[in-house]
Amino acid sequence: MSLSPAEIPADAGDALASASQGPRRVKILPVLFVLAISLGYPFATFLNRLYPILLRAGFSWLTIGWALNIAAEITIAATTLAVVHYWERLPMWSIGLAQPKVSDFVFGVCAFFAVLLVERFVSPLLVGLLVAGRASYGSDIAAVAPSQIALVSRFPWQFSVAMAASAGIFEELWARGYGIERLSALLHSTVAAAAIMLFLDLAAHLPFWGIRYAILIAPTEAVFLSLYLWRRRLLPCVIAHALSDASRPILLVSMWLLAMIFPMHATRGWEALWKGDYDQSITEFSGVLSRTPNDVRALEGRSNAYWYKGRYDQSIDDLTRLIRLEPGNEHAYRNRANSYFAKHDYPRAMADANQAIKLAPEDPDTYSIRANIDAASGDEGGAIKDLGRAIKLSPSDYALIERRETLYDTTGNYDGAIADLGRLLALDPGDRYLLAERAVLYGTSGQFSLASLDDSAIISAHPKDPSGYTIRANLSYEQHQYGAAIVDLNRAIALAPDRPKLYKWRAMSFTQLGKLRDAIADWKRVLDKQPKTAHEYNTHAWILATCPIAEVRNGKQAVEFATETCKMTGWKNAKYLDTLAAAYAEQGEFADATLWEKQALAALAPSDKTIAAGMHERLALYEAGHPYRDSYPTLF
């Protein structure tokens, strides 16, 4: 439709009133379309696919996050305006967009101050109800969304200001101007339209922030809603919203400018901490604490600097003082748990982690720390459960899923590991290392058809990568198809002729077929490479001590190589001590073999139960006067 100049009302409020009197002019399909895209559903899958691509391109995940967020909001806002102009063919004042007036800025700033009053007097009451009256370090919002606030706080202030501006425009456009005006025309009720849009606006915050945050910001959203219903103009709402979101970054900028004129020790302490100059950070924070001993921010900052310096006792002292000042500070308990964990004081670390979780049961970071404590204490089951709780709270956290997958793998829970690899692949589709690991686990658990699908995807996408052929060789080997394994190992060796392990695996396959001459030739190819690292010395020693082919074994040289390996690692590596025991057994020196096998078991971590079982079997052989022969049940 088109209007002549005489038909355009002079005031936006009058314009909207006249527009709302003609519901026939509003079509339901474009309204549903705008509401759907504004809630973000069509963009979620697309944006998730861009993350791994941009990560591989070298961008940090923080940069990607803010850039995609702003790009999505600008795109949706532009699409909404295009729908109004080209699809609905309605004027922009039909959604509250009118020529700016001085009063718009005045009312926008006034509404911003009204929001500050709400946050000062109303928000603390809501926080008390939402978190059972417990105090929280930082802001009120941090009490109800600690992990999300911790994430957002890592954005540079410039990005935060940019996001505040884009969010103010985007949210007010769809949640106030477009949504209220269009639903008012369709429902013949401004009250109903306002209620629906308030609900949708709060619901849009749930996926990232959670329901408690949505409840907390409801009074602020009500201020924006009231301002729009009063003025029926978007610009005051955009100004108030943008100022509200940017208030903290603006405060940071103001503090930075003030620090440039009047240098402040606390500011310089945090700047030094962020730059990694921990000694300077400690000096600056100590200057603050010499004047104000109970400055909790300085205590927190100095405790962090002490932690990074490895001065855990001093970090614990500062955090203990902080906890006495703020007994409800879950971050202090979490950080002190980390310090106790670094000192291997697991009971105290666990007590602090439990208290942090009690204070902030929806913080995934604290469950993550407790999982570390569980694992270090030998409680892999507890670690897996805690990582599960953390993942439930932060389902897209790659590092959390990866850690649980590793625990599943080491404890023999291959179904759990495979499921987590599927979650990682959903976050990073097509990653060949994840596909390779899942293919191996499928093979280990006997699911060879599924393993072949993953391996075929690797070979198809990366035909010049030898890993695809080595995995397929392993799958053939585990199914006793040794000839097929040799064919694929030949292909892998042609692509990577300098990798000794490929000759080792082919030698194992030749051995299974009884082709000992070929096997011996491949074993010699492996042993011909002069070892340089502890791992290479250990590999050579193990082959020389345990190879099932007598022509390959050499007990004297095995002892020399294994001894060199243990020297290089300070006689503390359990696997290398295990190899030394096998070397002595090949020499027929079973008393020494028994002694070193016991040393290997003593050096083994409590969580390495599968490895311990194999060591106990070898210890029994040595005590009975028998050497150990590697049967090579699998290539990997």
C-alpha positions as CSV (number, residue, x, y, z in Angstrom):
1,M,0.0,0.0,0.0
2,S,1.1,3.6,-0.3
3,L,0.0,6.8,1.5
4,S,0.0,10.3,0.3
5,P,1.8,12.9,2.5
6,A,-1.5,14.2,3.7
7,E,-2.4,10.8,5.1
8,I,0.8,10.4,7.2
9,P,0.0,11.4,10.8
10,A,2.4,14.0,12.3
11,D,2.9,12.1,15.5
12,A,4.0,8.5,15.8
13,G,1.6,7.8,18.6
14,D,-1.4,9.0,16.4
15,A,0.0,7.0,13.6
16,L,0.1,3.8,15.6
17,A,-3.4,4.4,16.9
18,S,-4.7,4.7,13.4
19,A,-2.8,1.7,12.3
20,S,-4.2,-0.4,15.2
21,Q,-7.7,0.5,14.2
22,G,-7.2,-1.4,10.9
23,P,-6.4,-5.1,11.7
24,R,-7.3,-6.1,8.2
25,R,-4.0,-4.5,7.0
26,V,-1.9,-6.9,9.2
27,K,-1.3,-10.3,7.8
28,I,-0.5,-13.2,10.2
29,L,2.1,-15.0,8.0
30,P,4.7,-12.2,8.1
31,V,4.1,-11.7,11.8
32,L,4.8,-15.4,12.5
33,F,7.9,-15.2,10.3
34,V,9.3,-12.3,12.1
35,L,8.6,-13.7,15.6
36,A,10.2,-17.1,14.5
37,I,13.4,-15.6,13.2
38,S,13.6,-13.2,16.2
39,L,13.6,-16.1,18.6
40,G,16.6,-17.4,16.6
41,Y,15.5,-20.9,15.7
42,P,16.5,-20.8,12.0
43,F,19.9,-19.3,12.8
44,A,21.0,-21.7,15.6
45,T,22.0,-24.6,13.4
46,F,23.7,-22.3,10.9
47,L,25.7,-20.5,13.6
48,N,26.8,-23.8,15.3
49,R,28.2,-25.0,12.0
50,L,30.2,-21.8,11.6
51,Y,32.0,-22.1,15.0
52,P,34.4,-25.0,14.1
53,I,35.1,-23.5,10.6
54,L,36.1,-20.1,12.1
55,L,38.1,-21.8,14.9
56,R,40.1,-23.7,12.4
57,A,40.7,-20.4,10.5
58,G,42.5,-19.1,13.6
59,F,39.9,-16.9,15.3
60,S,39.4,-17.3,19.1
61,W,36.1,-18.6,20.3
62,L,35.5,-15.4,22.1
63,T,35.9,-13.3,19.0
64,I,33.7,-15.7,17.1
65,G,31.0,-15.6,19.8
66,W,30.6,-11.8,19.9
67,A,30.9,-11.4,16.1
68,L,28.3,-14.1,15.3
69,N,25.9,-12.7,18.0
70,I,26.1,-9.2,16.6
71,A,25.9,-10.4,13.0
72,A,22.8,-12.4,13.8
73,E,21.0,-9.5,15.6
74,I,21.8,-7.1,12.8
75,T,20.6,-9.6,10.2
76,I,17.3,-10.2,12.0
77,A,16.7,-6.5,12.5
78,A,17.3,-5.8,8.8
79,T,15.1,-8.7,7.8
80,T,12.3,-7.3,10.1
81,L,12.5,-3.9,8.5
82,A,12.5,-5.5,5.0
83,V,9.4,-7.5,5.9
84,V,7.6,-4.3,7.0
85,H,8.5,-2.4,3.9
86,Y,8.4,-5.1,1.1
87,W,6.1,-7.8,2.4
88,E,3.6,-6.0,4.6
89,R,4.0,-2.7,2.7
90,L,3.4,-0.7,5.8
91,P,5.2,2.4,6.9
92,M,8.0,2.3,9.5
93,W,5.9,4.3,12.0
94,S,3.6,1.3,12.2
95,I,6.3,-0.3,14.4
96,G,7.2,2.8,16.4
97,L,10.0,4.1,14.1
98,A,9.6,7.8,13.6
99,Q,11.7,10.9,13.2
100,P,13.9,11.4,16.3
101,K,13.0,14.1,18.8
102,V,14.9,15.6,21.7
103,S,12.3,14.1,24.0
104,D,13.3,10.6,22.8
105,F,16.7,11.0,24.2
106,V,15.4,12.6,27.4
107,F,12.9,9.8,28.1
108,G,15.5,7.1,27.1
109,V,18.0,8.4,29.6
110,C,15.3,8.8,32.3
111,A,14.2,5.2,31.7
112,F,17.9,4.1,32.0
113,F,18.0,5.7,35.5
114,A,14.7,4.0,36.3
115,V,16.4,0.7,35.4
116,L,19.3,1.5,37.7
117,L,16.8,2.1,40.6
118,V,15.2,-1.2,39.8
119,E,18.5,-3.0,39.9
120,R,19.4,-1.2,43.1
121,F,16.3,-1.9,45.1
122,V,14.2,-4.6,43.4
123,S,16.9,-6.9,42.1
124,P,18.5,-7.7,45.5
125,L,15.1,-8.8,46.8
126,L,14.6,-11.1,43.8
127,V,18.2,-12.5,44.2
128,G,17.5,-13.3,47.8
129,L,14.4,-15.3,46.8
130,L,16.1,-17.0,43.9
131,V,19.2,-18.1,45.7
132,A,17.7,-18.6,49.2
133,G,19.2,-15.4,50.6
134,R,22.8,-16.3,49.9
135,A,25.2,-13.5,49.1
136,S,27.2,-13.8,45.9
137,Y,30.5,-12.3,44.8
138,G,30.3,-9.8,42.0
139,S,26.9,-8.5,40.8
140,D,23.4,-9.6,41.6
141,I,23.2,-11.3,38.2
142,A,26.3,-13.3,39.0
143,A,24.3,-14.9,41.8
144,V,21.8,-16.5,39.4
145,A,24.0,-17.1,36.3
146,P,27.6,-17.4,37.5
147,S,29.0,-19.4,34.6
148,Q,27.3,-17.2,32.0
149,I,28.5,-14.0,33.7
150,A,32.0,-15.5,33.9
151,L,31.9,-16.1,30.2
152,V,30.5,-12.7,29.2
153,S,33.0,-10.9,31.5
154,R,35.8,-12.2,29.4
155,F,34.7,-10.1,26.4
156,P,36.7,-6.9,25.9
157,W,34.7,-3.8,26.8
158,Q,34.7,-2.6,23.2
159,F,32.9,-5.8,22.2
160,S,30.5,-5.5,25.1
161,V,29.5,-2.0,24.1
162,A,29.0,-3.1,20.5
163,M,26.8,-6.0,21.7
164,A,24.8,-3.8,24.0
165,A,24.0,-1.5,21.0
166,S,23.0,-4.3,18.7
167,A,20.9,-6.0,21.4
168,G,19.2,-2.7,22.3
169,I,18.1,-2.2,18.6
170,F,17.3,-5.8,17.9
171,E,15.3,-6.6,21.1
172,E,13.3,-3.5,21.2
173,L,12.5,-3.8,17.5
174,W,11.0,-7.2,17.7
175,A,9.8,-7.4,21.3
176,R,8.3,-3.9,21.6
177,G,7.8,-2.1,18.3
178,Y,7.0,-4.9,15.8
179,G,5.6,-7.5,18.2
180,I,3.3,-5.3,20.3
181,E,1.9,-3.4,17.3
182,R,1.2,-6.4,15.1
183,L,-0.3,-8.6,17.9
184,S,-2.4,-5.6,19.0
185,A,-3.9,-5.4,15.5
186,L,-4.4,-9.1,15.3
187,L,-5.8,-9.7,18.8
188,H,-7.6,-6.3,19.2
189,S,-5.9,-6.0,22.6
190,T,-2.8,-4.1,23.5
191,V,-2.7,-5.6,27.0
192,A,-2.8,-9.2,25.5
193,A,-0.1,-8.2,23.0
194,A,2.1,-6.7,25.6
195,A,1.8,-9.7,27.9
196,I,2.6,-12.2,25.1
197,M,5.6,-10.2,24.0
198,L,6.9,-9.9,27.5
199,F,6.6,-13.6,27.9
200,L,8.4,-14.3,24.6
201,D,11.1,-11.8,25.3
202,L,11.9,-13.4,28.7
203,A,11.7,-16.9,27.1
204,A,14.3,-15.9,24.5
205,H,16.8,-15.5,27.3
206,L,16.3,-19.0,28.7
207,P,18.6,-21.1,26.5
208,F,21.8,-19.3,27.5
209,W,20.9,-17.5,30.8
210,G,18.4,-19.9,32.5
211,I,15.0,-19.3,34.1
212,R,16.3,-17.5,37.2
213,Y,18.0,-14.9,35.1
214,A,14.7,-14.4,33.2
215,I,12.9,-13.8,36.4
216,L,15.5,-11.4,37.6
217,I,15.4,-9.2,34.5
218,A,11.5,-9.2,34.4
219,P,11.2,-5.8,36.2
220,T,13.8,-4.2,33.9
221,E,11.9,-5.5,30.8
222,A,8.7,-4.2,32.4
223,V,10.3,-0.7,32.4
224,F,11.1,-0.9,28.7
225,L,7.6,-2.2,28.0
226,S,5.9,0.6,30.0
227,L,8.0,3.2,28.3
228,Y,7.0,1.9,24.9
229,L,3.3,1.6,25.8
230,W,3.4,5.2,27.1
231,R,5.3,6.8,24.2
232,R,4.7,4.3,21.3
233,R,8.1,5.2,20.0
234,L,11.1,2.9,19.7
235,L,14.0,5.2,20.0
236,P,13.6,6.0,23.8
237,C,13.4,2.2,24.4
238,V,16.5,1.5,22.3
239,I,18.5,4.2,24.1
240,A,17.4,3.0,27.6
241,H,18.1,-0.7,26.7
242,A,21.5,0.0,25.1
243,L,22.6,2.1,28.1
244,S,21.4,-0.5,30.5
245,D,23.4,-3.3,28.7
246,A,26.4,-1.2,28.3
247,S,26.4,0.3,31.8
248,R,29.1,-2.1,33.1
249,P,31.4,-1.7,30.1
250,I,31.0,2.1,30.3
251,L,31.9,1.9,34.0
252,L,35.0,-0.1,33.1
253,V,36.0,2.5,30.5
254,S,35.4,5.3,33.0
255,M,37.6,3.5,35.6
256,W,40.3,3.0,32.9
257,L,40.3,6.7,32.0
258,L,40.4,7.7,35.7
259,A,43.3,5.4,36.2
260,M,45.1,7.1,33.4
261,I,44.8,10.4,35.3
262,F,45.0,9.1,38.9
263,P,46.8,5.7,38.7
264,M,45.2,3.2,41.1
265,H,47.0,0.2,42.5
266,A,43.9,-2.1,42.2
267,T,43.4,-1.3,38.6
268,R,47.1,-1.8,37.8
269,G,47.0,-5.0,39.8
270,W,44.3,-6.4,37.6
271,E,46.1,-5.1,34.4
272,A,49.3,-6.8,35.5
273,L,47.4,-10.1,36.3
274,W,45.8,-10.1,32.8
275,K,49.1,-9.5,31.2
276,G,50.7,-12.4,33.1
277,D,53.1,-10.1,35.1
278,Y,52.2,-11.9,38.4
279,D,55.0,-10.4,40.5
280,Q,53.9,-6.8,39.6
281,S,50.2,-7.9,40.2
282,I,51.1,-9.1,43.7
283,T,53.0,-5.8,44.4
284,E,50.1,-3.7,43.4
285,F,47.4,-5.7,45.3
286,S,49.7,-5.7,48.4
287,G,49.8,-1.9,48.2
288,V,46.0,-1.8,48.3
289,L,45.8,-4.3,51.2
290,S,48.3,-2.4,53.2
291,R,45.8,0.5,53.3
292,T,42.6,-1.5,53.2
293,P,43.2,-5.0,54.5
294,N,39.6,-6.1,53.9
295,D,39.4,-5.2,50.2
296,V,37.9,-8.4,48.8
297,R,38.7,-7.5,45.2
298,A,42.4,-7.1,46.0
299,L,42.4,-10.3,48.0
300,E,40.9,-12.2,45.1
301,G,43.3,-10.6,42.6
302,R,46.4,-11.4,44.8
303,S,45.2,-14.9,45.4
304,N,45.0,-15.5,41.7
305,A,48.5,-14.1,41.2
306,Y,49.9,-16.3,44.0
307,W,48.2,-19.3,42.3
308,Y,49.8,-18.6,39.0
309,K,53.2,-18.3,40.6
310,G,52.7,-21.6,42.3
311,R,52.6,-20.1,45.8
312,Y,49.6,-22.1,46.8
313,D,49.8,-21.5,50.6
314,Q,49.7,-17.8,50.2
315,S,46.8,-18.1,47.7
316,I,45.0,-20.2,50.3
317,D,45.6,-17.6,53.0
318,D,44.2,-14.8,50.9
319,L,41.1,-16.8,50.0
320,T,40.6,-17.8,53.6
321,R,40.5,-14.1,54.5
322,L,38.1,-13.5,51.7
323,I,35.8,-16.2,52.8
324,R,35.7,-14.8,56.3
325,L,34.6,-11.5,54.8
326,E,32.2,-13.0,52.3
327,P,31.0,-16.5,53.6
328,G,28.7,-16.8,50.6
329,N,31.4,-16.3,48.0
330,E,31.3,-19.5,45.9
331,H,34.1,-18.3,43.7
332,A,36.5,-18.1,46.7
333,Y,35.6,-21.6,47.7
334,R,36.1,-22.9,44.2
335,N,39.5,-21.1,43.9
336,R,40.7,-22.4,47.2
337,A,39.7,-25.9,46.2
338,N,41.9,-25.4,43.1
339,S,44.8,-24.3,45.4
340,Y,44.4,-27.3,47.7
341,F,44.2,-29.6,44.6
342,A,47.5,-28.1,43.3
343,K,49.0,-29.1,46.7
344,H,47.5,-32.6,46.4
345,D,45.5,-32.0,49.5
346,Y,42.5,-33.7,48.1
347,P,40.3,-33.9,51.3
348,R,40.4,-30.1,51.8
349,A,40.0,-29.5,48.1
350,M,36.9,-31.8,48.1
351,A,35.4,-30.0,51.1
352,D,35.8,-26.6,49.4
353,A,34.4,-27.9,46.1
354,N,31.4,-29.3,47.9
355,Q,30.8,-26.0,49.6
356,A,31.1,-24.1,46.3
357,I,28.5,-26.4,44.7
358,K,26.2,-26.0,47.7
359,L,26.4,-22.2,47.2
360,A,26.1,-22.3,43.4
361,P,24.6,-25.6,42.2
362,E,24.3,-24.4,38.7
363,D,27.9,-23.5,38.1
364,P,29.5,-26.1,35.8
365,D,33.1,-24.9,36.6
366,T,32.9,-26.2,40.2
367,Y,31.7,-29.6,39.1
368,S,34.6,-29.6,36.7
369,I,37.0,-28.9,39.5
370,R,35.5,-31.6,41.7
371,A,35.8,-34.1,38.8
372,N,39.6,-33.4,38.8
373,I,39.7,-34.1,42.5
374,D,37.7,-37.3,42.1
375,A,40.0,-38.5,39.3
376,A,43.1,-37.7,41.3
377,S,41.7,-39.6,44.3
378,G,41.1,-42.7,42.1
379,D,37.3,-42.2,42.0
380,E,36.8,-42.3,38.2
381,G,33.1,-43.0,38.7
382,G,32.7,-39.8,40.8
383,A,34.6,-37.8,38.2
384,I,32.4,-39.1,35.4
385,K,29.3,-38.2,37.4
386,D,30.5,-34.7,38.1
387,L,31.5,-34.1,34.5
388,G,28.0,-35.3,33.6
389,R,26.5,-32.6,35.9
390,A,28.8,-30.0,34.4
391,I,27.9,-31.0,30.8
392,K,24.2,-30.9,31.6
393,L,24.6,-27.3,32.7
394,S,26.9,-26.5,29.8
395,P,26.1,-29.0,27.0
396,S,28.3,-27.3,24.3
397,D,31.5,-27.2,26.4
398,Y,33.9,-29.1,24.2
399,A,36.6,-29.5,26.9
400,L,34.2,-31.0,29.4
401,I,32.9,-33.6,27.0
402,E,36.4,-34.4,25.9
403,R,37.5,-35.1,29.5
404,R,34.6,-37.4,30.2
405,E,35.2,-39.2,26.9
406,T,38.8,-39.9,28.0
407,L,37.7,-41.2,31.4
408,Y,35.1,-43.4,29.8
409,D,37.9,-44.8,27.5
410,T,40.4,-45.4,30.3
411,T,37.8,-47.1,32.5
412,G,36.7,-49.4,29.6
413,N,33.2,-47.8,29.2
414,Y,33.4,-47.8,25.4
415,D,29.7,-47.1,24.9
416,G,30.0,-43.9,27.0
417,A,33.2,-42.9,25.2
418,I,31.5,-43.5,21.8
419,A,28.5,-41.4,22.8
420,D,30.7,-38.5,23.9
421,L,32.6,-38.7,20.7
422,G,29.3,-38.4,18.9
423,R,28.6,-35.2,21.0
424,L,32.0,-33.8,20.0
425,L,31.4,-34.6,16.4
426,A,28.1,-32.7,16.6
427,L,30.1,-29.7,17.7
428,D,32.9,-30.2,15.2
429,P,31.5,-32.3,12.3
430,G,33.9,-34.2,10.1
431,D,36.9,-33.9,12.5
432,R,39.1,-36.8,11.4
433,Y,40.8,-37.3,14.8
434,L,37.4,-37.7,16.5
435,L,36.2,-40.0,13.7
436,A,39.5,-42.0,14.0
437,E,39.1,-42.4,17.8
438,R,35.5,-43.5,17.5
439,A,36.3,-46.0,14.7
440,V,39.0,-47.5,17.0
441,L,36.5,-47.7,19.9
442,Y,33.8,-49.2,17.6
443,G,36.4,-51.8,16.6
444,T,37.4,-52.5,20.2
445,S,33.8,-53.1,21.2
446,G,33.2,-55.3,18.2
447,Q,31.0,-52.9,16.2
448,F,33.0,-53.3,13.0
449,S,30.4,-52.1,10.6
450,L,30.0,-48.8,12.4
451,A,33.8,-48.6,12.7
452,S,34.1,-49.1,8.9
453,L,31.7,-46.2,8.3
454,D,33.8,-43.8,10.3
455,D,37.0,-45.0,8.7
456,S,35.6,-44.8,5.2
457,A,34.6,-41.1,5.9
458,I,38.3,-40.5,6.9
459,I,39.7,-42.2,3.8
460,S,37.2,-40.5,1.5
461,A,37.9,-37.0,2.9
462,H,41.7,-37.5,3.3
463,P,43.0,-40.2,0.9
464,K,46.6,-39.1,1.4
465,D,46.4,-39.5,5.2
466,P,47.8,-42.8,6.3
467,S,45.7,-42.9,9.5
468,G,42.6,-44.0,7.6
469,Y,44.5,-47.1,6.2
470,T,46.1,-47.9,9.6
471,I,42.7,-47.9,11.3
472,R,41.2,-50.1,8.6
473,A,44.2,-52.4,9.0
474,N,43.5,-52.6,12.8
475,L,39.9,-53.5,12.1
476,S,40.9,-56.2,9.7
477,Y,43.5,-57.5,12.3
478,E,40.9,-57.7,15.0
479,Q,38.7,-59.7,12.7
480,H,41.7,-62.0,12.0
481,Q,41.9,-60.8,8.4
482,Y,45.7,-60.4,8.5
483,G,46.2,-60.4,4.8
484,A,43.8,-57.4,4.4
485,A,45.6,-55.7,7.3
486,I,48.9,-56.1,5.5
487,V,47.4,-54.6,2.3
488,D,46.3,-51.5,4.1
489,L,49.6,-51.2,6.0
490,N,51.4,-51.3,2.7
491,R,49.3,-48.3,1.6
492,A,50.1,-46.5,4.8
493,I,53.8,-47.2,4.6
494,A,53.8,-45.9,1.0
495,L,52.4,-42.6,2.3
496,A,54.6,-42.4,5.4
497,P,57.7,-44.6,5.0
498,D,59.5,-43.1,8.0
499,R,57.0,-44.2,10.6
500,P,58.5,-47.2,12.6
501,K,55.1,-48.1,14.1
502,L,53.7,-49.0,10.7
503,Y,56.5,-51.6,10.2
504,K,55.9,-52.8,13.7
505,W,52.2,-53.4,13.0
506,R,52.9,-55.1,9.7
507,A,55.4,-57.3,11.5
508,M,52.7,-58.3,13.9
509,S,50.4,-59.2,11.0
510,F,53.1,-61.2,9.2
511,T,53.7,-63.1,12.5
512,Q,50.0,-64.0,12.7
513,L,50.2,-65.4,9.2
514,G,53.4,-67.4,10.0
515,K,55.5,-65.3,7.6
516,L,58.4,-65.0,10.1
517,R,61.0,-64.0,7.5
518,D,58.9,-61.0,6.5
519,A,58.1,-60.3,10.2
520,I,61.8,-60.3,11.2
521,A,62.6,-57.9,8.3
522,D,60.0,-55.5,9.6
523,W,61.1,-55.8,13.2
524,K,64.7,-55.0,12.1
525,R,63.4,-51.9,10.2
526,V,61.9,-50.7,13.5
527,L,65.0,-51.4,15.5
528,D,67.4,-49.9,12.9
529,K,66.3,-46.4,13.8
530,Q,68.6,-45.1,16.6
531,P,66.4,-44.2,19.6
532,K,66.7,-40.6,20.8
533,T,63.7,-40.0,23.2
534,A,62.6,-42.0,26.3
535,H,59.6,-43.3,24.4
536,E,61.8,-44.6,21.5
537,Y,64.2,-46.3,23.9
538,N,61.3,-47.9,25.7
539,T,59.7,-49.1,22.4
540,H,63.0,-50.7,21.4
541,A,63.6,-52.3,24.8
542,W,60.0,-53.7,24.9
543,I,60.4,-55.3,21.4
544,L,63.9,-56.7,22.3
545,A,62.5,-58.2,25.5
546,T,59.1,-59.5,24.6
547,C,58.9,-60.2,20.8
548,P,57.5,-63.7,20.2
549,I,60.2,-64.3,17.5
550,A,63.4,-65.5,19.1
551,E,65.6,-64.1,16.3
552,V,64.4,-60.6,17.3
553,R,64.9,-60.7,21.0
554,N,68.1,-59.5,22.7
555,G,67.9,-59.4,26.4
556,K,71.3,-57.6,27.0
557,Q,70.4,-54.7,24.7
558,A,66.9,-54.6,26.1
559,V,68.3,-54.0,29.6
560,E,70.6,-51.3,28.2
561,F,67.8,-49.5,26.4
562,A,65.3,-49.9,29.3
563,T,67.9,-48.6,31.8
564,E,68.5,-45.6,29.6
565,T,64.8,-44.9,29.4
566,C,64.4,-45.0,33.2
567,K,67.4,-42.7,33.7
568,M,65.9,-40.2,31.3
569,T,62.6,-40.1,33.4
570,G,64.1,-40.2,36.9
571,W,63.1,-43.8,37.6
572,K,59.5,-42.7,38.2
573,N,57.6,-43.8,35.1
574,A,55.6,-47.0,35.8
575,K,55.5,-48.2,32.2
576,Y,59.2,-47.8,31.7
577,L,60.0,-49.7,34.9
578,D,57.6,-52.4,33.6
579,T,59.8,-52.6,30.5
580,L,63.0,-52.9,32.5
581,A,61.4,-55.8,34.5
582,A,60.6,-57.5,31.2
583,A,64.2,-57.0,30.0
584,Y,65.7,-58.6,33.1
585,A,63.3,-61.5,32.7
586,E,64.5,-62.0,29.1
587,Q,68.0,-62.1,30.6
588,G,66.8,-64.8,33.0
589,E,67.4,-62.5,36.0
590,F,64.0,-63.1,37.6
591,A,64.9,-61.7,41.0
592,D,65.7,-58.3,39.4
593,A,62.6,-58.6,37.1
594,T,60.4,-59.2,40.2
595,L,61.9,-56.2,42.0
596,W,61.4,-53.8,39.1
597,E,57.9,-55.0,38.4
598,K,57.0,-54.3,42.0
599,Q,58.6,-50.8,41.6
600,A,56.4,-50.3,38.5
601,L,53.3,-51.2,40.4
602,A,54.2,-48.8,43.2
603,A,54.7,-46.0,40.8
604,L,51.4,-46.6,39.0
605,A,48.5,-44.1,39.5
606,P,45.5,-45.6,41.4
607,S,43.3,-44.9,38.4
608,D,45.3,-47.1,36.0
609,K,43.6,-50.3,37.0
610,T,43.7,-52.0,33.5
611,I,47.5,-51.5,33.3
612,A,47.9,-52.7,36.9
613,A,46.1,-56.0,36.0
614,G,48.7,-56.7,33.2
615,M,51.6,-55.9,35.5
616,H,50.3,-58.3,38.2
617,E,50.1,-61.0,35.5
618,R,53.7,-60.3,34.5
619,L,54.8,-60.2,38.2
620,A,53.3,-63.7,38.7
621,L,55.3,-65.0,35.6
622,Y,58.6,-63.6,36.9
623,E,58.0,-65.0,40.4
624,A,57.5,-68.4,38.8
625,G,60.7,-68.0,36.7
626,H,59.1,-67.3,33.3
627,P,59.8,-64.4,30.9
628,Y,57.0,-62.5,29.3
629,R,56.0,-62.8,25.6
630,D,53.8,-60.2,24.0
631,S,50.9,-61.9,22.2
632,Y,49.9,-58.7,20.3
633,P,46.1,-59.0,20.6
634,T,45.6,-55.7,18.8
635,L,47.6,-53.3,16.7
636,F,46.8,-50.2,18.7
